[in-house]
Amino acid sequence: MIQTVILFAVAALPAIAAITLHEAAHGYAALALGDDTARRAGRLSLNPLRHVDRVGTLMLPGFLLLVQALTIHRIAFMFGWAKPVPVSPWRFRRPRQGMALVAAAGPAMNFFLAWLGALAGHAIEGLPGLIGDVLDQMLDLFILSNLVLGLFNLLPVPPLDGGRIVVGLLPEPLALAWARLERAGIVIVILLVFLMPRLLAEFHIRWDPVGHGLAYVLPWARHVVLRAAGWDD
């Protein structure tokens, strides 16, 4: 029982912190640009319960935790999402560009948190026994969760942050056309990232562009973060 609790804490707490602060960053960025919608909705908060999404915050991380605990007996990866923080772009002086800045604040927060996690590693270096092992694994997962969440959200498909950044950067006619993808964006992401690779794998077809991209970029991003925090890596 104690081992299960420790395993859950090691896996869940870093992911919850990454997701919560990602969403809070959107709200604070919007507030800085003149939109207090998130604050009036009670979502400008560091309380994880304010941002909980039943599927993205509870069911998916819980499923990943269970599968990894039963198969590889360790937690190598956690992922999820929270309820989007409400933003009213028309309250910005330049709505498209303002929304792009608000979107960019989420991944930027995750990369900053990954760097802070790497810095914290110096404080626990050399701690003996179970406490040292647990904290070391928790920090590794904290860095990994933030990097994965930040990089994944930079995919240029609305409603992901990268899609909204693209809308803010494109000329208006192209931006309006790209923004229309938001209606089907989450379906596109689920199909391309989760369902199609698994389905094609059943026919021995290896096609997972997002997974392969993350597998290539993630080690590089981790190396950059560790070097920036003073580790030789």
Backbone as CSV, one residue per row, in Angstrom:
resi,resn,N_x,N_y,N_z,CA_x,CA_y,CA_z,C_x,C_y,C_z
1,MET,0.825,-1.204,0.000,0.000,0.000,0.000,0.866,1.264,0.000
2,ILE,1.882,1.285,0.856,2.768,2.443,0.934,3.496,2.643,-0.389
3,GLN,3.950,1.529,-1.001,4.643,1.631,-2.283,3.723,2.203,-3.358
4,THR,2.438,1.811,-3.330,1.472,2.319,-4.301,1.279,3.816,-4.143
5,VAL,1.172,4.265,-2.896,1.002,5.694,-2.618,2.219,6.478,-3.097
6,ILE,3.411,5.947,-2.814,4.640,6.610,-3.248,4.706,6.665,-4.773
7,LEU,4.357,5.551,-5.425,4.377,5.485,-6.883,3.422,6.514,-7.477
8,PHE,2.227,6.604,-6.895,1.243,7.566,-7.390,1.749,8.995,-7.203
9,ALA,2.304,9.289,-6.033,2.792,10.645,-5.756,3.925,11.017,-6.699
10,VAL,4.848,10.082,-6.906,5.992,10.339,-7.787,5.524,10.630,-9.202
11,ALA,4.497,9.903,-9.656,4.029,10.055,-11.027,3.049,11.217,-11.188
12,ALA,2.113,11.350,-10.260,1.006,12.286,-10.443,1.367,13.721,-10.091
13,LEU,2.092,13.923,-9.002,2.344,15.289,-8.543,3.099,16.141,-9.573
14,PRO,4.165,15.625,-10.200,4.831,16.444,-11.225,3.915,16.794,-12.395
15,ALA,3.102,15.819,-12.852,2.205,16.075,-13.976,1.143,17.099,-13.603
16,ILE,0.574,16.972,-12.398,-0.457,17.920,-11.953,0.119,19.320,-11.838
17,ALA,1.331,19.436,-11.298,1.972,20.742,-11.174,2.227,21.356,-12.552
18,ALA,2.699,20.554,-13.499,2.978,21.056,-14.845,1.706,21.549,-15.523
19,ILE,0.625,20.768,-15.404,-0.637,21.128,-16.046,-1.244,22.368,-15.396
20,THR,-1.254,22.405,-14.062,-1.862,23.520,-13.336,-1.163,24.837,-13.645
21,LEU,0.149,24.840,-13.580,0.892,26.078,-13.799,0.868,26.497,-15.265
22,HIS,0.748,25.530,-16.163,0.566,25.838,-17.585,-0.703,26.660,-17.781
23,GLU,-1.815,26.186,-17.198,-3.086,26.898,-17.346,-3.066,28.234,-16.616
24,ALA,-2.484,28.261,-15.427,-2.401,29.524,-14.684,-1.622,30.564,-15.474
25,ALA,-0.584,30.143,-16.186,0.220,31.079,-16.986,-0.623,31.740,-18.062
26,HIS,-1.532,30.982,-18.688,-2.433,31.585,-19.670,-3.260,32.695,-19.023
27,GLY,-3.816,32.394,-17.847,-4.667,33.367,-17.175,-3.917,34.626,-16.774
28,TYR,-2.727,34.458,-16.218,-1.941,35.614,-15.800,-1.468,36.429,-16.998
29,ALA,-1.140,35.769,-18.114,-0.737,36.497,-19.316,-1.906,37.312,-19.864
30,ALA,-3.096,36.707,-19.867,-4.280,37.428,-20.333,-4.555,38.639,-19.437
31,LEU,-4.417,38.457,-18.138,-4.640,39.566,-17.207,-3.646,40.699,-17.455
32,ALA,-2.403,40.341,-17.715,-1.380,41.360,-17.988,-1.688,42.145,-19.253
33,LEU,-2.431,41.514,-20.179,-2.782,42.175,-21.436,-4.148,42.857,-21.369
34,GLY,-4.787,42.822,-20.190,-6.028,43.572,-20.011,-7.296,42.763,-19.941
35,ASP,-7.207,41.436,-19.932,-8.402,40.589,-19.869,-8.481,39.893,-18.516
36,ASP,-9.488,40.222,-17.731,-9.633,39.620,-16.398,-10.696,38.524,-16.366
37,THR,-11.024,37.928,-17.537,-12.057,36.887,-17.598,-11.726,35.720,-16.686
38,ALA,-10.492,35.261,-16.723,-10.098,34.119,-15.893,-10.221,34.448,-14.417
39,ARG,-9.842,35.661,-14.040,-9.943,36.047,-12.632,-11.398,36.101,-12.185
40,ARG,-12.277,36.655,-13.029,-13.696,36.736,-12.666,-14.344,35.358,-12.619
41,ALA,-13.799,34.407,-13.383,-14.337,33.041,-13.385,-13.731,32.183,-12.279
42,GLY,-12.845,32.755,-11.474,-12.212,31.992,-10.401,-11.162,31.025,-10.882
43,ARG,-10.634,31.249,-12.094,-9.653,30.318,-12.664,-8.239,30.861,-12.603
44,LEU,-8.078,32.074,-12.085,-6.737,32.623,-11.934,-6.197,32.149,-10.593
45,SER,-5.856,30.856,-10.558,-5.534,30.209,-9.292,-4.454,29.163,-9.488
46,LEU,-3.649,28.966,-8.447,-2.662,27.892,-8.447,-3.208,26.637,-7.775
47,ASN,-4.479,26.656,-7.423,-5.141,25.489,-6.842,-5.464,24.497,-7.951
48,PRO,-4.848,23.317,-7.970,-5.098,22.355,-9.055,-6.566,21.991,-9.217
49,LEU,-7.341,22.008,-8.125,-8.752,21.613,-8.203,-9.545,22.546,-9.099
50,ARG,-9.103,23.800,-9.223,-9.804,24.755,-10.087,-9.620,24.430,-11.567
51,HIS,-8.621,23.633,-11.889,-8.296,23.372,-13.286,-8.522,21.906,-13.689
52,VAL,-9.114,21.123,-12.806,-9.249,19.682,-13.056,-10.217,19.412,-14.211
53,ASP,-9.760,18.594,-15.144,-10.609,18.041,-16.199,-10.709,16.539,-15.949
54,ARG,-11.906,16.028,-15.935,-12.094,14.625,-15.541,-11.281,13.667,-16.408
55,VAL,-11.239,13.924,-17.706,-10.504,13.030,-18.606,-9.014,13.335,-18.579
56,GLY,-8.654,14.596,-18.836,-7.253,14.945,-19.011,-6.437,14.992,-17.740
57,THR,-7.096,15.321,-16.604,-6.357,15.448,-15.353,-6.452,14.205,-14.488
58,LEU,-7.545,13.458,-14.627,-7.745,12.304,-13.756,-7.676,10.973,-14.497
59,MET,-8.530,10.790,-15.513,-8.658,9.484,-16.147,-7.424,9.088,-16.952
60,LEU,-6.921,10.009,-17.808,-5.760,9.657,-18.639,-4.503,9.434,-17.812
61,PRO,-4.117,10.367,-16.900,-2.944,10.073,-16.065,-3.111,8.822,-15.221
62,GLY,-4.337,8.587,-14.713,-4.578,7.379,-13.934,-4.411,6.122,-14.768
63,PHE,-4.890,6.171,-16.020,-4.745,5.027,-16.926,-3.270,4.779,-17.234
64,LEU,-2.515,5.850,-17.520,-1.080,5.698,-17.804,-0.335,5.135,-16.601
65,LEU,-0.712,5.628,-15.430,-0.088,5.128,-14.204,-0.341,3.636,-14.032
66,LEU,-1.583,3.213,-14.210,-1.955,1.807,-14.016,-1.248,0.904,-15.020
67,VAL,-1.270,1.305,-16.292,-0.658,0.481,-17.340,0.837,0.309,-17.101
68,GLN,1.527,1.401,-16.771,2.973,1.312,-16.549,3.310,0.535,-15.280
69,ALA,2.483,0.696,-14.256,2.717,-0.046,-13.017,2.559,-1.548,-13.241
70,LEU,1.612,-1.932,-14.111,1.351,-3.351,-14.351,2.286,-3.971,-15.378
71,THR,2.871,-3.131,-16.255,3.684,-3.680,-17.337,5.186,-3.537,-17.077
72,ILE,5.653,-2.317,-16.909,7.094,-2.112,-16.756,7.496,-1.855,-15.298
73,HIS,6.487,-1.779,-14.404,6.707,-1.646,-12.956,7.479,-0.380,-12.581
74,ARG,7.332,0.646,-13.389,7.892,1.951,-13.075,7.148,2.989,-13.910
75,ILE,7.314,4.252,-13.563,6.643,5.319,-14.291,7.669,6.007,-15.180
76,ALA,7.523,5.814,-16.485,8.460,6.408,-17.435,7.867,7.621,-18.140
77,PHE,6.541,7.778,-18.088,5.905,8.847,-18.850,4.541,9.153,-18.258
78,MET,4.239,10.458,-18.131,2.913,10.898,-17.714,2.491,12.062,-18.597
79,PHE,1.201,12.118,-18.884,0.689,13.200,-19.720,-0.769,13.443,-19.396
80,GLY,-1.234,14.662,-19.652,-2.636,14.990,-19.428,-2.882,16.450,-19.770
81,TRP,-4.076,16.921,-19.433,-4.397,18.323,-19.673,-5.430,18.771,-18.647
82,ALA,-5.643,20.065,-18.585,-6.607,20.638,-17.645,-7.689,21.379,-18.426
83,LYS,-8.712,21.861,-17.715,-9.726,22.684,-18.354,-9.074,23.969,-18.855
84,PRO,-9.346,24.342,-20.100,-8.749,25.589,-20.608,-9.204,26.791,-19.782
85,VAL,-8.275,27.679,-19.516,-8.607,28.928,-18.829,-9.378,29.829,-19.795
86,PRO,-10.522,30.385,-19.369,-11.301,31.237,-20.284,-10.579,32.552,-20.570
87,VAL,-10.542,32.898,-21.850,-9.905,34.134,-22.301,-10.849,34.831,-23.278
88,SER,-10.925,36.155,-23.199,-11.755,36.964,-24.102,-10.836,37.798,-24.986
89,PRO,-10.458,37.277,-26.168,-9.454,37.964,-26.996,-9.865,39.375,-27.411
90,TRP,-11.183,39.631,-27.547,-11.622,40.957,-27.992,-11.295,42.061,-26.982
91,ARG,-10.862,41.651,-25.784,-10.478,42.640,-24.787,-9.018,43.069,-24.938
92,PHE,-8.298,42.417,-25.843,-6.929,42.826,-26.136,-6.939,43.933,-27.194
93,ARG,-5.932,44.769,-27.168,-5.837,45.834,-28.166,-5.671,45.241,-29.563
94,ARG,-4.890,44.178,-29.659,-4.730,43.445,-30.926,-5.080,41.991,-30.636
95,PRO,-6.334,41.598,-30.878,-6.828,40.291,-30.411,-6.005,39.092,-30.865
96,ARG,-5.653,39.010,-32.153,-4.920,37.829,-32.632,-3.536,37.748,-32.005
97,GLN,-2.838,38.875,-31.993,-1.491,38.879,-31.430,-1.525,38.695,-29.910
98,GLY,-2.537,39.275,-29.260,-2.683,39.093,-27.817,-2.942,37.641,-27.464
99,MET,-3.799,36.991,-28.254,-4.097,35.582,-28.003,-2.867,34.714,-28.239
100,ALA,-2.034,35.098,-29.212,-0.802,34.351,-29.463,0.130,34.443,-28.258
101,LEU,0.224,35.642,-27.653,1.072,35.801,-26.477,0.531,35.001,-25.296
102,VAL,-0.795,35.011,-25.130,-1.406,34.228,-24.053,-1.138,32.741,-24.262
103,ALA,-1.263,32.282,-25.507,-1.004,30.873,-25.816,0.453,30.511,-25.539
104,ALA,1.369,31.399,-25.921,2.791,31.118,-25.742,3.187,31.053,-24.272
105,ALA,2.401,31.706,-23.402,2.747,31.732,-21.977,2.700,30.346,-21.350
106,GLY,1.823,29.461,-21.843,1.721,28.115,-21.277,2.982,27.298,-21.482
107,PRO,3.400,27.077,-22.749,4.662,26.357,-22.966,5.860,27.055,-22.346
108,ALA,5.881,28.394,-22.380,7.004,29.116,-21.772,7.100,28.794,-20.280
109,MET,5.963,28.738,-19.609,5.942,28.377,-18.192,6.495,26.968,-17.991
110,ASN,6.107,26.030,-18.858,6.587,24.654,-18.720,8.098,24.556,-18.897
111,PHE,8.646,25.276,-19.853,10.096,25.241,-20.054,10.819,25.889,-18.870
112,PHE,10.240,26.958,-18.328,10.821,27.596,-17.152,10.789,26.656,-15.952
113,LEU,9.667,25.951,-15.781,9.543,24.997,-14.672,10.531,23.839,-14.830
114,ALA,10.732,23.378,-16.067,11.705,22.305,-16.299,13.097,22.763,-15.865
115,TRP,13.427,24.012,-16.158,14.723,24.562,-15.744,14.813,24.661,-14.226
116,LEU,13.724,25.110,-13.581,13.714,25.167,-12.118,13.878,23.774,-11.517
117,GLY,13.225,22.779,-12.137,13.372,21.407,-11.659,14.803,20.924,-11.761
118,ALA,15.466,21.293,-12.871,16.876,20.911,-13.034,17.748,21.606,-11.995
119,LEU,17.450,22.869,-11.691,18.188,23.577,-10.651,17.987,22.910,-9.290
120,ALA,16.741,22.482,-9.010,16.443,21.849,-7.722,17.209,20.552,-7.551
121,GLY,17.606,19.934,-8.670,18.378,18.704,-8.581,19.686,18.878,-7.830
122,HIS,20.262,20.075,-7.888,21.503,20.320,-7.148,21.273,20.229,-5.644
123,ALA,20.065,20.642,-5.208,19.774,20.667,-3.769,19.609,19.265,-3.194
124,ILE,19.169,18.309,-4.022,18.929,16.961,-3.502,20.050,15.995,-3.876
125,GLU,21.036,16.491,-4.612,22.123,15.612,-5.041,22.833,15.019,-3.822
126,GLY,22.961,13.711,-3.826,23.670,13.038,-2.747,22.814,12.646,-1.564
127,LEU,21.492,12.974,-1.586,20.626,12.543,-0.482,20.558,11.019,-0.464
128,PRO,20.711,10.401,0.692,20.769,8.931,0.736,19.379,8.294,0.839
129,GLY,19.339,7.014,0.552,18.175,6.185,0.857,16.951,6.471,0.012
130,LEU,15.804,6.050,0.535,14.534,6.119,-0.194,14.149,7.559,-0.508
131,ILE,14.359,8.463,0.435,13.973,9.863,0.216,14.715,10.433,-0.986
132,GLY,16.019,10.175,-1.047,16.800,10.662,-2.175,16.329,10.072,-3.491
133,ASP,16.042,8.752,-3.495,15.580,8.096,-4.719,14.231,8.645,-5.173
134,VAL,13.300,8.825,-4.245,11.963,9.322,-4.576,12.035,10.742,-5.118
135,LEU,12.781,11.604,-4.435,12.889,12.988,-4.885,13.593,13.083,-6.235
136,ASP,14.595,12.250,-6.446,15.308,12.253,-7.719,14.377,11.842,-8.856
137,GLN,13.592,10.774,-8.634,12.666,10.331,-9.668,11.561,11.354,-9.893
138,MET,11.107,11.987,-8.815,10.045,12.976,-8.946,10.535,14.187,-9.746
139,LEU,11.770,14.621,-9.494,12.313,15.748,-10.256,12.504,15.382,-11.726
140,ASP,12.972,14.154,-11.989,13.124,13.713,-13.377,11.782,13.755,-14.100
141,LEU,10.732,13.261,-13.427,9.407,13.265,-14.037,8.843,14.675,-14.149
142,PHE,9.193,15.535,-13.202,8.757,16.928,-13.267,9.353,17.610,-14.496
143,ILE,10.638,17.391,-14.723,11.291,17.959,-15.907,10.684,17.371,-17.170
144,LEU,10.518,16.059,-17.199,9.972,15.389,-18.378,8.544,15.835,-18.663
145,SER,7.700,15.894,-17.612,6.302,16.295,-17.795,6.204,17.695,-18.377
146,ASN,7.024,18.606,-17.871,6.973,19.980,-18.364,7.475,20.081,-19.795
147,LEU,8.530,19.364,-20.120,9.043,19.414,-21.485,8.055,18.810,-22.477
148,VAL,7.474,17.659,-22.127,6.505,17.026,-23.023,5.283,17.913,-23.203
149,LEU,4.758,18.454,-22.101,3.573,19.302,-22.177,3.853,20.560,-22.997
150,GLY,5.005,21.178,-22.753,5.350,22.386,-23.497,5.545,22.117,-24.983
151,LEU,6.295,21.064,-25.316,6.560,20.753,-26.718,5.301,20.299,-27.441
152,PHE,4.498,19.447,-26.782,3.275,18.959,-27.413,2.336,20.115,-27.730
153,ASN,2.222,21.070,-26.810,1.308,22.188,-27.026,1.792,23.148,-28.098
154,LEU,3.021,23.021,-28.545,3.521,23.861,-29.626,3.175,23.308,-31.005
155,LEU,2.522,22.147,-31.063,2.053,21.654,-32.362,1.133,22.710,-32.977
156,PRO,1.313,23.041,-34.241,0.603,24.184,-34.843,-0.832,23.883,-35.249
157,VAL,-1.582,23.250,-34.386,-2.973,22.901,-34.677,-3.873,23.499,-33.593
158,PRO,-4.777,24.415,-33.943,-5.736,24.875,-32.937,-6.592,23.695,-32.473
159,PRO,-6.970,23.611,-31.194,-6.851,24.624,-30.151,-5.566,24.524,-29.319
160,LEU,-4.575,23.753,-29.769,-3.310,23.725,-29.047,-2.650,25.106,-29.125
161,ASP,-1.773,25.369,-28.181,-1.152,26.693,-28.108,-0.401,27.044,-29.392
162,GLY,0.260,26.067,-29.986,0.996,26.333,-31.213,0.094,26.794,-32.339
163,GLY,-1.110,26.228,-32.414,-2.065,26.655,-33.431,-2.483,28.098,-33.244
164,ARG,-2.683,28.508,-31.994,-3.084,29.890,-31.728,-1.929,30.863,-31.944
165,ILE,-0.707,30.393,-31.717,0.456,31.232,-32.026,0.543,31.457,-33.530
166,VAL,0.318,30.392,-34.318,0.334,30.515,-35.777,-0.732,31.504,-36.247
167,VAL,-1.930,31.435,-35.670,-3.008,32.363,-36.036,-2.580,33.808,-35.784
168,GLY,-1.833,34.035,-34.714,-1.370,35.382,-34.409,-0.262,35.877,-35.310
169,LEU,0.443,34.959,-35.971,1.585,35.334,-36.796,1.244,35.453,-38.284
170,LEU,0.253,34.700,-38.743,-0.089,34.690,-40.162,-0.782,35.981,-40.584
171,PRO,-0.713,36.321,-41.872,-1.556,37.412,-42.388,-3.033,37.085,-42.150
172,GLU,-3.838,38.116,-42.024,-5.221,37.919,-41.574,-6.021,36.901,-42.385
173,PRO,-6.005,36.920,-43.728,-6.807,35.927,-44.467,-6.393,34.486,-44.135
174,LEU,-5.070,34.236,-44.100,-4.598,32.898,-43.760,-4.891,32.561,-42.301
175,ALA,-4.782,33.576,-41.421,-5.042,33.358,-40.001,-6.489,32.941,-39.772
176,LEU,-7.424,33.603,-40.461,-8.842,33.258,-40.297,-9.108,31.834,-40.779
177,ALA,-8.479,31.461,-41.896,-8.652,30.091,-42.405,-8.067,29.075,-41.433
178,TRP,-6.895,29.378,-40.875,-6.254,28.454,-39.927,-7.060,28.348,-38.635
179,ALA,-7.647,29.463,-38.205,-8.424,29.466,-36.965,-9.661,28.583,-37.077
180,ARG,-10.176,28.410,-38.291,-11.358,27.555,-38.470,-11.068,26.095,-38.149
181,LEU,-9.791,25.733,-38.151,-9.432,24.357,-37.790,-9.772,24.033,-36.342
182,GLU,-9.965,25.077,-35.517,-10.189,24.849,-34.093,-11.425,23.983,-33.842
183,ARG,-12.426,24.094,-34.710,-13.653,23.301,-34.533,-13.363,21.804,-34.562
184,ALA,-12.413,21.420,-35.411,-12.084,19.995,-35.533,-10.684,19.693,-35.030
185,GLY,-10.021,20.702,-34.441,-8.619,20.550,-34.085,-8.351,19.432,-33.116
186,ILE,-9.157,19.333,-32.063,-8.892,18.307,-31.055,-9.114,16.917,-31.632
187,VAL,-10.084,16.788,-32.574,-10.299,15.501,-33.243,-9.086,15.151,-34.098
188,ILE,-8.547,16.156,-34.810,-7.359,15.936,-35.637,-6.187,15.475,-34.770
189,VAL,-6.015,16.133,-33.627,-4.908,15.780,-32.737,-5.059,14.354,-32.218
190,ILE,-6.265,14.013,-31.766,-6.498,12.661,-31.234,-6.261,11.605,-32.307
191,LEU,-6.738,11.877,-33.537,-6.555,10.918,-34.624,-5.080,10.757,-34.979
192,LEU,-4.383,11.891,-35.176,-3.005,11.830,-35.647,-2.032,11.359,-34.572
193,VAL,-2.296,11.767,-33.323,-1.323,11.504,-32.262,-1.581,10.174,-31.567
194,PHE,-2.844,9.842,-31.337,-3.147,8.679,-30.508,-3.729,7.494,-31.291
195,LEU,-4.724,7.738,-32.140,-5.449,6.615,-32.735,-4.774,6.052,-33.983
196,MET,-4.444,6.893,-34.966,-3.884,6.397,-36.221,-2.590,5.618,-36.030
197,PRO,-1.635,6.112,-35.233,-0.400,5.316,-35.046,-0.670,3.936,-34.463
198,ARG,-1.613,3.864,-33.497,-1.922,2.564,-32.885,-2.634,1.650,-33.878
199,LEU,-3.556,2.224,-34.663,-4.293,1.426,-35.640,-3.359,0.905,-36.735
200,LEU,-2.500,1.772,-37.262,-1.585,1.339,-38.312,-0.566,0.333,-37.797
201,ALA,-0.223,0.429,-36.521,0.715,-0.531,-35.939,0.164,-1.947,-35.969
202,GLU,-1.171,-2.068,-35.903,-1.790,-3.396,-35.993,-1.541,-4.043,-37.355
203,PHE,-1.288,-3.218,-38.364,-1.001,-3.726,-39.715,0.502,-3.628,-40.018
204,HIS,1.296,-3.467,-38.925,2.757,-3.419,-39.031,3.232,-2.235,-39.869
205,ILE,2.483,-1.140,-39.804,2.876,0.096,-40.475,3.335,1.086,-39.413
206,ARG,4.581,1.501,-39.506,5.122,2.438,-38.522,4.897,3.862,-39.012
207,TRP,3.939,4.532,-38.385,3.627,5.921,-38.747,3.200,6.653,-37.487
208,ASP,4.098,7.431,-36.971,3.823,8.178,-35.744,4.665,9.454,-35.765
209,PRO,4.303,10.417,-36.636,5.158,11.606,-36.801,5.338,12.411,-35.525
210,VAL,4.275,12.558,-34.739,4.392,13.345,-33.513,5.248,12.601,-32.490
211,GLY,5.004,11.304,-32.338,5.800,10.504,-31.414,7.270,10.491,-31.794
212,HIS,7.550,10.313,-33.085,8.945,10.318,-33.547,9.576,11.694,-33.371
213,GLY,8.775,12.742,-33.630,9.287,14.096,-33.445,9.650,14.376,-31.999
214,LEU,8.754,13.977,-31.080,9.039,14.163,-29.658,10.250,13.338,-29.225
215,ALA,10.347,12.117,-29.751,11.482,11.259,-29.396,12.803,11.874,-29.848
216,TYR,12.753,12.663,-30.912,13.967,13.324,-31.398,14.246,14.612,-30.629
217,VAL,13.198,15.420,-30.415,13.378,16.749,-29.820,13.541,16.676,-28.308
218,LEU,12.842,15.739,-27.656,12.833,15.696,-26.197,14.220,15.519,-25.588
219,PRO,15.043,14.580,-26.060,16.391,14.469,-25.482,17.208,15.748,-25.665
220,TRP,17.047,16.400,-26.824,17.762,17.655,-27.059,17.290,18.724,-26.075
221,ALA,15.954,18.838,-25.886,15.415,19.838,-24.967,15.876,19.564,-23.539
222,ARG,15.893,18.298,-23.153,16.352,17.941,-21.808,17.818,18.308,-21.634
223,HIS,18.613,18.054,-22.656,20.036,18.400,-22.609,20.210,19.908,-22.423
224,VAL,19.444,20.695,-23.169,19.539,22.159,-23.078,19.171,22.629,-21.681
225,VAL,18.083,22.080,-21.125,17.623,22.487,-19.795,18.660,22.131,-18.731
226,LEU,19.198,20.923,-18.804,20.196,20.504,-17.817,21.464,21.341,-17.914
227,ARG,21.908,21.626,-19.134,23.100,22.450,-19.292,22.850,23.864,-18.753
228,ALA,21.650,24.395,-19.016,21.315,25.733,-18.536,21.252,25.789,-17.011
229,ALA,20.999,24.624,-16.377,20.942,24.564,-14.923,22.280,24.190,-14.303
230,GLY,23.304,24.057,-15.122,24.639,23.807,-14.589,25.042,22.350,-14.507
231,TRP,24.272,21.451,-15.164,24.640,20.036,-15.196,25.449,19.749,-16.445
232,ASP,26.393,18.819,-16.339,27.184,18.445,-17.494,26.413,17.560,-18.462
233,ASP,25.388,16.806,-17.907,24.580,15.880,-18.706,25.470,14.964,-19.555
